[in-house]
Amino acid sequence: MAFIFKAPLIFKQFTGVTIEPNDTELFGKVSPSQTITFSIGQAVSSGSNVVFDQVTVTNKKITINDGGLVLSGSSILGSFTLAGSKTISSNLVGTSDLTVQGILTAEKIETELTQSVTLFESGSTQFGDTSDDTHQFSGSLLVSGSLRLNNDSIEEISNDTSMADNRSNSVITENAFKTYIDNNTNNFQTYLRKCFAHTGSFINSSTASFTATTASAPTGITTTTENDFMFFLNGQMIEHDALTIRQTGSLLHLEIDNDGVGYDLESTDEIVAWGKFESEFNYLSFDGSNDEVTTTFSGSSATPRNLTYSFWYNSSQTSKNESVFAYGGQRKGAFSPNWSSGRPLIWNGNNWYAFFNDTSAQDDGEWHHFLLFNDVNAITGSRLFVDGVDVGVSLFVTSGTVSNLQTQAQPLTIGSYQNNSTNSGRHFAGELREFGIFDGDKSSKAALYYNGGTPYNLINEDDLQAYWRMNEGSGSVVNDFSGQGNHGTIDGATWDKE
């Protein structure tokens, strides 16, 4: 291999100096070798001191070129193979790609690149070479694809509080797990461990009645039947062939075939049942003076929205009864169960409200299911159902316009039309439980949510915005089981049970 100087060495003769050969390029390697003769116009002995007046360098760059590799000044152009070792005592700076086909060993590597990837011969990427290697990240880790941990693929960190996807490659968050457990504690787990004894009273000579509700089986579990109970007549177990059970409102009826028992029932006979009954349920009591529950739920302050309200209600207030709920000040979005002439009222603004027909359920001192759809934009679409039955409308007042809708300046208050109020004229008197709110019209679900007199669990229903079951039984908080986090704070209302 021969190197050629891109800027070769050239000697040029001048006054007083003769050079042979003159003004000729001198290359790095030639054959045969070249001899340069310098002659001056004076005798020079071996001890003479010859001084040249001026030496001029016309090009400081030295280039070595073998046809591919170019060394020019302080730069190297092209590629070359380094067979031995290279020691760099200072910085190695490059503006293009650097490829190392062997092993690169460095005491410390720092990078400001937006991406750094280690590719192995197999085509995979990995940190370390053994499973017990420890890797520490000071910031967050962004993975655009799937992540494998101990050979298990993880494709997402899920905050699905219903866990409906049932995916095998999702890792759930703490919030998803807690919410799911909270929402289902009163379904599967409570049903499976539930077992209570009740003593029945006779309705007639062939029917024993229990003032209790059965523990209805949640979705996925076989419906409750007589096989979930044991019945004892005067201490002796009754054969299942001799009895039938059915639910009527809050009463569990035990119908006995006298022929199967062997004799007629008498009023002095006692039947005791053991099985899956609902235990005493808790509820909140409002005294009509200053009791309420404040929440963080908003009905959209600037533009009230169409919502459906589902709740269980018990009141013996025969005179005017104030708001079961509202959004603050002047009955904004307020529902009063007994407002005028025994008629329930939904109020959305001046000349923009509806009176429903009088119903005995509003003051008979028994538990009833209310489902109210409040159509704020076209008040004539509003409907009220009691125990699954449409009670009908007594009067629509639509002489106002949608602009009469009053902005709901406060979040939802249960038990009053204005939160933090001590005015007794603004508070509801009665008892409430299982209070749910849905987005849009759920009128078609009125019978389902009444559920034959047994409170229906709303947790998995579509469009659920808030759900206060009011079954805590103690404390100052009612939890929102919808997963939306609109927990309520009790102010004055008291816990009771039945």
C-alpha positions as CSV (number, residue, x, y, z in Angstrom):
1,M,0.0,0.0,0.0
2,A,1.4,3.4,-1.0
3,F,0.4,6.7,0.6
4,I,0.5,9.9,-1.4
5,F,0.7,13.3,0.1
6,K,-2.3,15.3,-1.0
7,A,-0.2,18.4,-0.3
8,P,3.3,17.1,-1.0
9,L,6.6,18.7,0.0
10,I,8.0,21.0,-2.7
11,F,11.3,22.9,-2.5
12,K,11.6,26.0,-4.7
13,Q,15.0,27.6,-5.4
14,F,15.5,31.4,-5.0
15,T,18.2,34.0,-5.3
16,G,21.5,32.5,-4.1
17,V,20.1,28.9,-3.8
18,T,20.0,26.3,-6.5
19,I,17.8,23.1,-5.8
20,E,18.0,20.0,-7.9
21,P,15.3,18.9,-8.7
22,N,13.6,22.3,-8.3
23,D,9.9,22.9,-7.8
24,T,9.1,19.2,-7.8
25,E,6.6,17.3,-5.7
26,L,8.2,14.9,-3.2
27,F,6.0,11.9,-2.4
28,G,6.0,9.8,0.8
29,K,7.3,6.7,-0.9
30,V,8.9,6.3,-4.3
31,S,11.2,3.8,-5.8
32,P,14.0,4.4,-6.3
33,S,14.5,7.0,-3.6
34,Q,15.0,10.7,-4.4
35,T,18.0,12.8,-3.6
36,I,17.6,16.6,-3.2
37,T,20.7,18.8,-3.8
38,F,20.9,22.3,-2.4
39,S,23.7,24.6,-3.8
40,I,24.6,28.1,-2.6
41,G,26.9,30.7,-4.1
42,Q,29.7,30.4,-1.6
43,A,32.1,27.9,-0.2
44,V,30.7,25.9,2.7
45,S,32.9,23.8,4.9
46,S,31.8,21.2,7.3
47,G,31.8,23.6,10.2
48,S,30.0,26.5,8.5
49,N,26.7,27.8,9.8
50,V,24.4,28.3,6.8
51,V,21.3,30.5,7.4
52,F,18.3,30.6,5.1
53,D,16.7,34.0,5.0
54,Q,13.1,32.7,4.8
55,V,11.2,29.3,4.8
56,T,7.5,29.5,3.6
57,V,5.0,26.7,4.3
58,T,2.3,27.0,1.7
59,N,-0.1,24.4,3.1
60,K,-0.3,23.1,6.7
61,K,-2.6,20.2,5.9
62,I,-1.0,16.8,5.4
63,T,-3.2,14.3,3.7
64,I,-2.5,10.6,3.4
65,N,-4.7,8.8,0.9
66,D,-4.7,5.2,-0.1
67,G,-7.8,5.5,-2.2
68,G,-10.3,5.2,0.6
69,L,-8.8,6.5,3.9
70,V,-8.0,10.2,4.0
71,L,-6.1,11.8,6.8
72,S,-6.5,15.5,6.4
73,G,-5.3,17.9,9.2
74,S,-7.1,16.7,12.4
75,S,-9.8,14.7,10.6
76,I,-10.1,11.2,9.2
77,L,-12.4,10.6,6.3
78,G,-13.6,7.1,5.3
79,S,-13.4,3.9,7.3
80,F,-10.6,1.9,8.5
81,T,-10.0,-1.3,10.5
82,L,-8.1,-1.2,13.8
83,A,-6.7,-4.6,14.4
84,G,-4.9,-3.8,17.7
85,S,-5.8,-1.7,20.7
86,K,-6.4,2.0,20.8
87,T,-5.9,4.1,23.9
88,I,-7.7,7.5,24.1
89,S,-6.5,9.7,26.9
90,S,-8.9,12.5,26.2
91,N,-12.4,12.8,24.8
92,L,-13.6,10.9,21.7
93,V,-16.0,13.3,19.8
94,G,-17.9,12.3,16.8
95,T,-20.6,13.9,14.6
96,S,-21.6,10.8,12.7
97,D,-22.2,7.1,13.4
98,L,-19.7,5.0,15.4
99,T,-19.9,1.3,14.9
100,V,-18.0,-1.2,17.1
101,Q,-18.2,-4.8,16.0
102,G,-16.4,-6.1,18.9
103,I,-16.6,-5.4,22.6
104,L,-16.7,-1.8,23.8
105,T,-15.4,-1.4,27.4
106,A,-15.7,2.0,29.1
107,E,-15.5,3.1,32.7
108,K,-18.5,5.4,32.2
109,I,-20.8,6.1,29.3
110,E,-23.0,9.2,29.3
111,T,-25.6,9.9,26.6
112,E,-27.9,12.8,25.8
113,L,-29.7,10.8,23.1
114,T,-33.4,10.5,23.0
115,Q,-33.1,6.8,22.5
116,S,-30.6,4.1,23.6
117,V,-31.2,0.5,22.6
118,T,-29.0,-2.5,23.2
119,L,-29.5,-5.2,20.5
120,F,-28.1,-8.7,21.1
121,E,-27.2,-11.2,18.5
122,S,-30.6,-12.9,19.0
123,G,-32.3,-9.7,18.1
124,S,-33.7,-9.1,21.6
125,T,-33.0,-6.3,24.1
126,Q,-32.4,-6.9,27.7
127,F,-31.0,-5.3,30.9
128,G,-28.2,-7.4,32.4
129,D,-27.7,-11.0,31.6
130,T,-29.3,-12.8,34.6
131,S,-32.7,-12.6,36.3
132,D,-31.2,-11.5,39.6
133,D,-29.7,-8.3,38.2
134,T,-31.0,-5.2,39.9
135,H,-31.9,-2.1,37.8
136,Q,-32.8,1.2,39.2
137,F,-34.8,4.0,37.5
138,S,-34.8,7.5,39.0
139,G,-37.7,8.6,36.8
140,S,-40.8,7.1,35.2
141,L,-40.7,4.2,32.7
142,L,-42.6,4.6,29.4
143,V,-43.3,1.3,27.6
144,S,-45.1,1.7,24.2
145,G,-45.6,-2.0,23.7
146,S,-46.1,-4.9,26.1
147,L,-43.9,-5.5,29.1
148,R,-42.7,-8.9,30.2
149,L,-41.9,-9.6,33.8
150,N,-40.5,-13.1,34.6
151,N,-41.7,-14.2,31.2
152,D,-45.3,-13.1,31.8
153,S,-46.7,-10.5,29.4
154,I,-48.2,-7.3,30.8
155,E,-50.0,-5.1,28.3
156,E,-51.6,-2.5,30.6
157,I,-52.0,-1.2,34.1
158,S,-55.8,-1.2,34.5
159,N,-58.0,1.1,36.6
160,D,-61.1,-0.8,35.6
161,T,-63.1,-0.7,38.9
162,S,-65.6,-3.2,37.6
163,M,-62.9,-5.7,36.4
164,A,-65.3,-6.6,33.7
165,D,-62.6,-7.2,31.1
166,N,-61.3,-10.2,33.0
167,R,-57.9,-9.9,31.2
168,S,-55.0,-12.1,32.1
169,N,-52.4,-9.6,31.0
170,S,-53.5,-6.6,33.0
171,V,-52.1,-5.4,36.4
172,I,-54.8,-3.6,38.4
173,T,-54.3,-0.4,40.4
174,E,-54.9,-0.1,44.1
175,N,-57.9,2.1,43.4
176,A,-59.5,-0.5,41.1
177,F,-59.0,-3.3,43.6
178,K,-60.4,-1.3,46.6
179,T,-63.4,0.0,44.6
180,Y,-64.2,-3.5,43.3
181,I,-64.1,-5.0,46.8
182,D,-66.1,-2.2,48.3
183,N,-68.7,-2.5,45.6
184,N,-69.1,-6.3,45.9
185,T,-68.7,-6.9,49.6
186,N,-72.5,-6.7,49.9
187,N,-73.0,-9.1,47.0
188,F,-71.2,-12.4,46.8
189,Q,-69.4,-12.5,50.1
190,T,-72.3,-11.3,52.2
191,Y,-74.7,-13.7,50.5
192,L,-72.5,-16.7,50.9
193,R,-71.9,-16.1,54.6
194,K,-75.4,-15.0,55.4
195,C,-77.5,-17.3,57.7
196,F,-80.1,-16.0,60.2
197,A,-83.0,-17.5,62.2
198,H,-86.5,-16.0,62.1
199,T,-89.7,-17.0,63.8
200,G,-92.8,-16.7,61.6
201,S,-96.4,-15.7,62.4
202,F,-99.5,-17.2,60.7
203,I,-101.5,-15.3,58.1
204,N,-104.0,-18.1,57.9
205,S,-104.2,-21.8,58.7
206,S,-101.9,-22.7,55.7
207,T,-99.5,-19.8,55.5
208,A,-96.7,-18.6,57.8
209,S,-95.4,-15.1,57.3
210,F,-92.0,-13.7,58.1
211,T,-91.4,-10.0,58.4
212,A,-88.1,-10.2,56.7
213,T,-86.6,-10.2,53.2
214,T,-84.6,-13.0,51.6
215,A,-81.0,-12.5,50.6
216,S,-81.5,-12.3,46.9
217,A,-78.8,-14.1,45.1
218,P,-76.4,-11.8,43.1
219,T,-75.8,-12.3,39.4
220,G,-73.9,-15.5,38.8
221,I,-75.3,-17.4,41.7
222,T,-78.5,-19.6,41.6
223,T,-81.6,-17.7,42.8
224,T,-82.7,-18.2,46.4
225,T,-85.2,-21.1,46.8
226,E,-86.7,-23.1,49.6
227,N,-83.6,-25.2,49.4
228,D,-81.7,-22.4,51.0
229,F,-83.8,-22.6,54.2
230,M,-84.6,-25.1,56.9
231,F,-88.1,-24.8,58.5
232,F,-89.0,-26.2,61.9
233,L,-92.6,-26.7,63.0
234,N,-92.8,-27.1,66.8
235,G,-89.2,-28.3,66.8
236,Q,-89.5,-30.8,63.9
237,M,-88.0,-30.1,60.5
238,I,-90.6,-29.8,57.7
239,E,-90.0,-31.7,54.5
240,H,-89.5,-29.5,51.4
241,D,-92.3,-31.4,49.7
242,A,-94.7,-29.9,52.2
243,L,-93.8,-26.2,51.7
244,T,-93.4,-23.4,49.1
245,I,-91.8,-20.0,49.7
246,R,-92.5,-16.7,47.9
247,Q,-91.6,-13.1,48.4
248,T,-94.4,-10.5,48.8
249,G,-93.0,-7.0,49.4
250,S,-91.0,-7.2,52.6
251,L,-92.7,-10.4,53.7
252,L,-91.5,-13.9,53.1
253,H,-94.5,-16.2,52.9
254,L,-94.1,-19.8,53.8
255,E,-97.0,-21.8,52.3
256,I,-97.5,-25.2,53.9
257,D,-99.3,-28.2,52.4
258,N,-101.2,-29.5,55.4
259,D,-101.4,-32.9,53.8
260,G,-97.6,-33.0,53.6
261,V,-97.3,-32.0,57.2
262,G,-99.9,-34.4,58.4
263,Y,-102.2,-32.1,60.3
264,D,-103.7,-28.6,60.1
265,L,-101.8,-25.7,61.5
266,E,-103.1,-24.0,64.7
267,S,-102.5,-20.5,65.9
268,T,-100.4,-21.8,68.8
269,D,-98.0,-23.6,66.4
270,E,-94.6,-22.1,66.0
271,I,-92.5,-22.2,62.8
272,V,-88.8,-21.2,62.9
273,A,-86.8,-20.7,59.7
274,W,-83.1,-20.9,59.4
275,G,-81.4,-19.7,56.2
276,K,-80.5,-16.8,53.9
277,F,-82.5,-13.9,55.2
278,E,-81.5,-10.3,54.9
279,S,-80.3,-9.0,58.3
280,E,-81.5,-5.8,59.8
281,F,-80.9,-3.0,57.3
282,N,-79.6,0.5,58.1
283,Y,-80.9,3.8,57.0
284,L,-80.7,7.5,57.6
285,S,-83.3,9.4,59.6
286,F,-84.0,13.1,58.9
287,D,-86.0,15.0,61.6
288,G,-87.2,17.8,59.3
289,S,-85.4,20.5,61.4
290,N,-81.7,20.7,60.4
291,D,-80.7,17.2,59.2
292,E,-79.0,16.7,55.9
293,V,-76.2,15.0,53.9
294,T,-73.9,17.2,51.9
295,T,-72.1,15.7,48.9
296,T,-69.7,16.7,46.2
297,F,-72.0,15.6,43.3
298,S,-72.9,18.3,40.8
299,G,-75.9,18.5,38.6
300,S,-73.9,20.8,36.3
301,S,-74.0,24.3,37.9
302,A,-74.2,26.3,34.7
303,T,-76.5,24.1,32.7
304,P,-78.5,21.6,34.8
305,R,-78.8,18.2,33.1
306,N,-81.4,15.5,32.8
307,L,-81.0,13.0,35.6
308,T,-82.9,10.0,37.1
309,Y,-83.1,9.6,40.9
310,S,-83.8,6.2,42.5
311,F,-84.2,6.0,46.3
312,W,-86.1,4.2,49.0
313,Y,-88.3,6.5,51.1
314,N,-90.3,6.3,54.3
315,S,-92.2,9.3,55.8
316,S,-95.3,9.9,58.0
317,Q,-95.3,13.6,57.4
318,T,-98.9,14.3,56.2
319,S,-98.4,18.1,56.0
320,K,-96.1,19.9,53.7
321,N,-92.7,18.1,53.5
322,E,-89.7,19.8,52.1
323,S,-87.0,18.6,49.7
324,V,-85.7,15.1,49.6
325,F,-82.8,16.6,47.6
326,A,-81.8,19.9,45.9
327,Y,-78.8,21.8,44.7
328,G,-79.0,24.8,47.0
329,G,-80.9,28.0,47.4
330,Q,-84.5,28.5,46.2
331,R,-85.1,24.8,45.6
332,K,-82.9,24.5,42.6
333,G,-83.5,21.1,41.0
334,A,-85.4,20.2,44.1
335,F,-87.9,17.3,44.7
336,S,-90.4,17.7,47.5
337,P,-92.6,14.6,48.1
338,N,-95.6,16.5,49.7
339,W,-95.7,20.1,48.6
340,S,-99.2,21.3,47.9
341,S,-102.5,19.4,48.2
342,G,-100.5,16.3,48.9
343,R,-98.8,16.5,45.5
344,P,-95.1,15.8,44.9
345,L,-93.2,18.7,43.2
346,I,-90.1,18.8,41.0
347,W,-88.9,22.4,40.8
348,N,-86.4,23.7,38.2
349,G,-87.1,27.4,38.1
350,N,-89.8,30.0,38.0
351,N,-92.7,28.8,35.8
352,W,-90.7,25.7,35.0
353,Y,-91.9,22.8,37.2
354,A,-94.2,19.8,37.5
355,F,-96.7,18.6,40.1
356,F,-97.3,14.8,40.2
357,N,-100.5,13.1,41.5
358,D,-101.1,12.6,45.1
359,T,-99.9,9.2,46.4
360,S,-100.4,7.6,49.8
361,A,-96.8,6.4,49.7
362,Q,-95.6,9.9,50.5
363,D,-96.9,9.8,54.1
364,D,-98.1,6.3,55.1
365,G,-95.1,5.5,57.2
366,E,-94.0,2.5,55.1
367,W,-91.0,2.0,52.9
368,H,-91.5,2.7,49.2
369,H,-89.3,2.9,46.1
370,F,-89.3,6.3,44.3
371,L,-87.9,6.7,40.8
372,L,-87.9,10.3,39.4
373,F,-86.8,11.4,36.0
374,N,-86.2,15.2,35.9
375,D,-86.4,16.4,32.3
376,V,-84.9,19.9,32.8
377,N,-85.0,21.0,29.2
378,A,-88.6,19.9,28.4
379,I,-90.3,19.7,31.8
380,T,-93.2,17.8,30.3
381,G,-90.9,14.7,30.0
382,S,-90.5,14.4,33.7
383,R,-92.0,11.3,35.3
384,L,-92.4,9.9,38.8
385,F,-92.8,6.1,39.7
386,V,-93.6,4.8,43.1
387,D,-93.1,1.1,43.7
388,G,-92.6,0.6,39.9
389,V,-95.9,2.3,39.0
390,D,-96.2,5.6,37.1
391,V,-98.2,8.0,39.4
392,G,-98.9,10.4,36.6
393,V,-98.7,14.2,36.4
394,S,-101.2,16.6,37.9
395,L,-99.8,19.8,36.4
396,F,-97.0,21.0,34.2
397,V,-96.1,24.6,34.4
398,T,-94.2,25.6,31.2
399,S,-95.0,29.3,30.9
400,G,-91.4,30.0,31.4
401,T,-88.6,29.0,29.1
402,V,-85.5,26.9,29.4
403,S,-83.8,30.2,30.4
404,N,-85.8,29.9,33.6
405,L,-83.7,27.0,34.7
406,Q,-81.9,28.1,37.8
407,T,-78.2,27.5,38.0
408,Q,-77.3,24.9,40.6
409,A,-74.7,26.9,42.6
410,Q,-74.2,24.2,45.2
411,P,-73.5,20.4,45.0
412,L,-76.3,18.0,45.8
413,T,-77.7,18.1,49.3
414,I,-79.9,15.2,50.5
415,G,-82.5,16.2,53.1
416,S,-82.7,19.9,52.4
417,Y,-82.8,22.4,49.5
418,Q,-79.9,24.4,50.9
419,N,-76.8,22.9,52.5
420,N,-75.6,24.1,55.9
421,S,-78.9,25.6,56.6
422,T,-80.5,25.6,60.1
423,N,-83.9,26.7,58.8
424,S,-86.4,24.0,59.6
425,G,-88.6,25.1,56.7
426,R,-86.0,23.9,54.3
427,H,-85.6,20.3,55.5
428,F,-87.1,16.9,54.8
429,A,-88.8,14.8,57.5
430,G,-88.5,11.0,56.9
431,E,-86.1,8.2,56.2
432,L,-83.9,7.4,53.2
433,R,-81.7,4.6,51.9
434,E,-80.3,3.3,48.6
435,F,-80.1,6.7,46.9
436,G,-78.8,6.5,43.3
437,I,-78.4,9.0,40.5
438,F,-78.3,8.2,36.8
439,D,-77.4,10.2,33.7
440,G,-80.4,10.5,31.4
441,D,-83.9,8.8,31.5
442,K,-84.1,5.5,33.4
443,S,-88.0,5.4,33.5
444,S,-87.9,2.0,31.8
445,K,-86.1,0.6,34.8
446,A,-88.6,1.6,37.4
447,A,-90.1,-1.9,37.9
448,L,-86.6,-3.5,37.9
449,Y,-85.3,-1.2,40.6
450,Y,-88.4,-1.6,42.7
451,N,-87.6,-5.4,42.5
452,G,-90.8,-6.5,44.1
453,G,-90.1,-4.6,47.3
454,T,-86.5,-5.8,47.7
455,P,-83.9,-3.0,47.2
456,Y,-82.1,-3.6,43.9
457,N,-78.3,-3.3,43.9
458,L,-77.5,-0.5,41.4
459,I,-73.7,-0.9,41.4
460,N,-73.3,-2.4,38.0
461,E,-76.1,-0.4,36.2
462,D,-75.2,1.7,33.2
463,D,-74.8,5.5,33.5
464,L,-74.6,5.4,37.3
465,Q,-73.3,8.7,38.5
466,A,-73.6,8.4,42.3
467,Y,-74.9,5.7,44.7
468,W,-75.2,6.2,48.5
469,R,-76.4,2.9,49.9
470,M,-76.6,4.4,53.4
471,N,-75.9,1.0,55.0
472,E,-72.9,2.0,57.0
473,G,-74.9,2.1,60.3
474,S,-72.4,4.4,62.0
475,G,-70.0,7.3,61.5
476,S,-70.4,10.6,59.7
477,V,-69.8,9.5,56.1
478,V,-72.0,7.8,53.5
479,N,-69.9,6.2,50.8
480,D,-70.5,6.6,47.1
481,F,-70.6,3.0,45.7
482,S,-70.7,4.2,42.1
483,G,-66.9,4.6,42.0
484,Q,-67.2,8.3,41.3
485,G,-65.9,9.3,44.7
486,N,-68.8,11.6,45.6
487,H,-68.9,10.6,49.3
488,G,-71.4,12.3,51.5
489,T,-71.0,14.0,54.9
490,I,-73.8,13.5,57.5
491,D,-74.9,16.8,59.2
492,G,-77.5,16.1,61.8
493,A,-79.1,13.0,60.2
494,T,-78.9,9.9,62.4
495,W,-78.5,6.2,61.8
496,D,-81.3,3.8,62.5
497,K,-82.1,0.2,61.5
498,E,-85.0,-2.1,60.9
